[in-house]
Amino acid sequence: MRPQFARGLALLLMPALLSGCAVLGGLRGPGAAPVPPPASAPAELPPISPGSQSGNQPNSTPSKPLMEVPAPVNSTPATPGLIALASASADVKGVTVTLGIRNSGSRPVTFRYTPQVNWGSCELPPLVAIVRGDGKAVAAPSTGGRIGCTEILLTRTLAPGDTLTLKRLLPPLTLGTYRLTAWLDAESAGMPMRVQAEPVALVVR
């Protein structure tokens, strides 16, 4: 009879024991499983700056205007493959200026030039400017009136490697040291062209 009595008592106490285990299981002990953290609130994104807005929304921060850089102006007409070398000599008759123009390119160059007023007369190239040793420009002789040069167009074609030699006789200069610059002004392919040599020294004794 005792085993049956013990079995019946166990059946009666089973609900209370089960409820107690449920309560004990909810407590955090040394061997209890960690409780998952509660769901966190959604992270707040930083506000969008006005400069990073996209779409058709207006930008509240105006961009700095770009500085307009003007295109460089070439005051000296381009020389199509021509190089120049000048020389000068002086004697009792005057100053002889020689300007050699060489075509260093790979194509022929055709140009035309006209007489221009230089040093008080209508002369063909080379055109000449003279400066004294102290830096003062030498003035051309006075003509006493206005000069009108005749319309004479001279055309020349220089093949690759060819050289054109131009000479000019200027009035005598007083004794001293000078610096002389010679050049050619012409027209090539409808565009102005200048071929200028490096300045050369001239001593008049």
Contacts in CASP RR format, 6 or more apart in sequence:
PFRMAT RR
TARGET T0000
AUTHOR 0000-0000-0000
METHOD contacts of the structure
MODEL  1
MRPQFARGLALLLMPALLSGCAVLGGLRGPGAAPVPPPASAPAELPPISP
GSQSGNQPNSTPSKPLMEVPAPVNSTPATPGLIALASASADVKGVTVTLG
IRNSGSRPVTFRYTPQVNWGSCELPPLVAIVRGDGKAVAAPSTGGRIGCT
EILLTRTLAPGDTLTLKRLLPPLTLGTYRLTAWLDAESAGMPMRVQAEPV
ALVVR
25 32 0 8 1.000
26 32 0 8 1.000
28 35 0 8 1.000
50 59 0 8 1.000
50 60 0 8 1.000
50 61 0 8 1.000
51 59 0 8 1.000
51 60 0 8 1.000
51 61 0 8 1.000
53 59 0 8 1.000
76 194 0 8 1.000
76 196 0 8 1.000
77 191 0 8 1.000
77 192 0 8 1.000
77 193 0 8 1.000
77 194 0 8 1.000
78 191 0 8 1.000
78 193 0 8 1.000
79 193 0 8 1.000
79 194 0 8 1.000
79 195 0 8 1.000
80 109 0 8 1.000
80 188 0 8 1.000
80 189 0 8 1.000
80 193 0 8 1.000
81 103 0 8 1.000
81 104 0 8 1.000
81 105 0 8 1.000
81 109 0 8 1.000
82 101 0 8 1.000
82 102 0 8 1.000
82 103 0 8 1.000
82 104 0 8 1.000
82 109 0 8 1.000
82 158 0 8 1.000
82 193 0 8 1.000
82 195 0 8 1.000
83 101 0 8 1.000
83 102 0 8 1.000
83 104 0 8 1.000
83 195 0 8 1.000
84 99 0 8 1.000
84 100 0 8 1.000
84 101 0 8 1.000
84 102 0 8 1.000
84 182 0 8 1.000
84 183 0 8 1.000
84 184 0 8 1.000
84 195 0 8 1.000
84 196 0 8 1.000
84 197 0 8 1.000
85 99 0 8 1.000
85 100 0 8 1.000
85 102 0 8 1.000
85 197 0 8 1.000
85 198 0 8 1.000
86 97 0 8 1.000
86 98 0 8 1.000
86 99 0 8 1.000
86 100 0 8 1.000
86 126 0 8 1.000
86 180 0 8 1.000
86 181 0 8 1.000
86 182 0 8 1.000
86 197 0 8 1.000
86 198 0 8 1.000
86 199 0 8 1.000
86 200 0 8 1.000
87 97 0 8 1.000
87 98 0 8 1.000
87 200 0 8 1.000
88 95 0 8 1.000
88 96 0 8 1.000
88 97 0 8 1.000
88 98 0 8 1.000
88 180 0 8 1.000
88 182 0 8 1.000
88 200 0 8 1.000
88 202 0 8 1.000
89 95 0 8 1.000
89 96 0 8 1.000
89 202 0 8 1.000
90 96 0 8 1.000
90 172 0 8 1.000
90 173 0 8 1.000
90 202 0 8 1.000
90 203 0 8 1.000
90 204 0 8 1.000
90 205 0 8 1.000
92 172 0 8 1.000
93 169 0 8 1.000
93 172 0 8 1.000
94 169 0 8 1.000
94 170 0 8 1.000
94 171 0 8 1.000
94 172 0 8 1.000
94 173 0 8 1.000
95 130 0 8 1.000
95 169 0 8 1.000
95 170 0 8 1.000
95 171 0 8 1.000
95 172 0 8 1.000
95 173 0 8 1.000
95 180 0 8 1.000
95 202 0 8 1.000
95 204 0 8 1.000
96 167 0 8 1.000
96 168 0 8 1.000
96 169 0 8 1.000
96 170 0 8 1.000
97 126 0 8 1.000
97 128 0 8 1.000
97 167 0 8 1.000
97 168 0 8 1.000
97 169 0 8 1.000
97 170 0 8 1.000
97 180 0 8 1.000
97 182 0 8 1.000
98 126 0 8 1.000
98 165 0 8 1.000
98 166 0 8 1.000
98 167 0 8 1.000
98 168 0 8 1.000
99 125 0 8 1.000
99 126 0 8 1.000
99 165 0 8 1.000
99 166 0 8 1.000
99 167 0 8 1.000
99 168 0 8 1.000
99 182 0 8 1.000
99 183 0 8 1.000
99 184 0 8 1.000
99 197 0 8 1.000
100 163 0 8 1.000
100 164 0 8 1.000
100 165 0 8 1.000
100 166 0 8 1.000
100 197 0 8 1.000
101 158 0 8 1.000
101 163 0 8 1.000
101 164 0 8 1.000
101 165 0 8 1.000
101 166 0 8 1.000
101 184 0 8 1.000
101 195 0 8 1.000
102 158 0 8 1.000
102 161 0 8 1.000
102 162 0 8 1.000
102 163 0 8 1.000
102 164 0 8 1.000
103 109 0 8 1.000
103 158 0 8 1.000
103 159 0 8 1.000
103 160 0 8 1.000
103 161 0 8 1.000
103 162 0 8 1.000
103 163 0 8 1.000
104 160 0 8 1.000
104 161 0 8 1.000
105 160 0 8 1.000
105 161 0 8 1.000
106 160 0 8 1.000
107 160 0 8 1.000
108 157 0 8 1.000
108 158 0 8 1.000
108 159 0 8 1.000
108 160 0 8 1.000
109 157 0 8 1.000
109 158 0 8 1.000
109 188 0 8 1.000
110 155 0 8 1.000
110 156 0 8 1.000
110 157 0 8 1.000
110 158 0 8 1.000
110 188 0 8 1.000
110 189 0 8 1.000
111 155 0 8 1.000
111 156 0 8 1.000
111 186 0 8 1.000
111 187 0 8 1.000
111 188 0 8 1.000
111 193 0 8 1.000
112 153 0 8 1.000
112 154 0 8 1.000
112 155 0 8 1.000
112 156 0 8 1.000
112 186 0 8 1.000
112 187 0 8 1.000
112 188 0 8 1.000
113 124 0 8 1.000
113 125 0 8 1.000
113 153 0 8 1.000
113 154 0 8 1.000
113 156 0 8 1.000
113 184 0 8 1.000
113 185 0 8 1.000
113 186 0 8 1.000
113 187 0 8 1.000
114 149 0 8 1.000
114 151 0 8 1.000
114 152 0 8 1.000
114 153 0 8 1.000
114 154 0 8 1.000
115 122 0 8 1.000
115 123 0 8 1.000
115 124 0 8 1.000
115 149 0 8 1.000
115 150 0 8 1.000
115 152 0 8 1.000
116 122 0 8 1.000
116 123 0 8 1.000
116 125 0 8 1.000
116 127 0 8 1.000
116 149 0 8 1.000
116 185 0 8 1.000
117 147 0 8 1.000
117 148 0 8 1.000
117 149 0 8 1.000
118 127 0 8 1.000
118 128 0 8 1.000
118 140 0 8 1.000
119 128 0 8 1.000
119 140 0 8 1.000
119 141 0 8 1.000
119 170 0 8 1.000
119 171 0 8 1.000
120 140 0 8 1.000
120 141 0 8 1.000
120 142 0 8 1.000
120 143 0 8 1.000
120 147 0 8 1.000
121 143 0 8 1.000
121 147 0 8 1.000
122 147 0 8 1.000
122 148 0 8 1.000
122 149 0 8 1.000
122 150 0 8 1.000
123 168 0 8 1.000
124 154 0 8 1.000
124 166 0 8 1.000
124 168 0 8 1.000
125 166 0 8 1.000
125 168 0 8 1.000
125 183 0 8 1.000
125 184 0 8 1.000
125 185 0 8 1.000
125 186 0 8 1.000
126 166 0 8 1.000
126 167 0 8 1.000
126 168 0 8 1.000
126 182 0 8 1.000
126 183 0 8 1.000
126 184 0 8 1.000
127 182 0 8 1.000
127 183 0 8 1.000
127 184 0 8 1.000
127 185 0 8 1.000
128 168 0 8 1.000
128 170 0 8 1.000
128 180 0 8 1.000
128 181 0 8 1.000
128 182 0 8 1.000
129 137 0 8 1.000
129 180 0 8 1.000
129 181 0 8 1.000
130 137 0 8 1.000
130 138 0 8 1.000
130 170 0 8 1.000
130 173 0 8 1.000
130 178 0 8 1.000
130 179 0 8 1.000
130 180 0 8 1.000
130 181 0 8 1.000
130 202 0 8 1.000
131 137 0 8 1.000
131 138 0 8 1.000
131 178 0 8 1.000
131 179 0 8 1.000
131 180 0 8 1.000
131 181 0 8 1.000
132 138 0 8 1.000
132 176 0 8 1.000
132 177 0 8 1.000
132 178 0 8 1.000
132 179 0 8 1.000
133 176 0 8 1.000
133 177 0 8 1.000
133 178 0 8 1.000
133 179 0 8 1.000
135 179 0 8 1.000
138 173 0 8 1.000
138 178 0 8 1.000
141 171 0 8 1.000
156 164 0 8 1.000
158 164 0 8 1.000
166 184 0 8 1.000
168 182 0 8 1.000
172 204 0 8 1.000
173 202 0 8 1.000
173 204 0 8 1.000
174 204 0 8 1.000
175 204 0 8 1.000
175 205 0 8 1.000
176 203 0 8 1.000
176 204 0 8 1.000
176 205 0 8 1.000
177 201 0 8 1.000
177 202 0 8 1.000
177 203 0 8 1.000
177 204 0 8 1.000
178 201 0 8 1.000
178 202 0 8 1.000
178 203 0 8 1.000
178 204 0 8 1.000
179 199 0 8 1.000
179 200 0 8 1.000
179 201 0 8 1.000
179 202 0 8 1.000
180 199 0 8 1.000
180 200 0 8 1.000
180 201 0 8 1.000
180 202 0 8 1.000
181 196 0 8 1.000
181 197 0 8 1.000
181 199 0 8 1.000
181 200 0 8 1.000
182 196 0 8 1.000
182 197 0 8 1.000
182 200 0 8 1.000
183 194 0 8 1.000
183 195 0 8 1.000
183 196 0 8 1.000
183 197 0 8 1.000
184 193 0 8 1.000
184 194 0 8 1.000
184 195 0 8 1.000
184 196 0 8 1.000
185 192 0 8 1.000
185 193 0 8 1.000
185 194 0 8 1.000
186 192 0 8 1.000
186 193 0 8 1.000
186 194 0 8 1.000
186 195 0 8 1.000
187 193 0 8 1.000
END
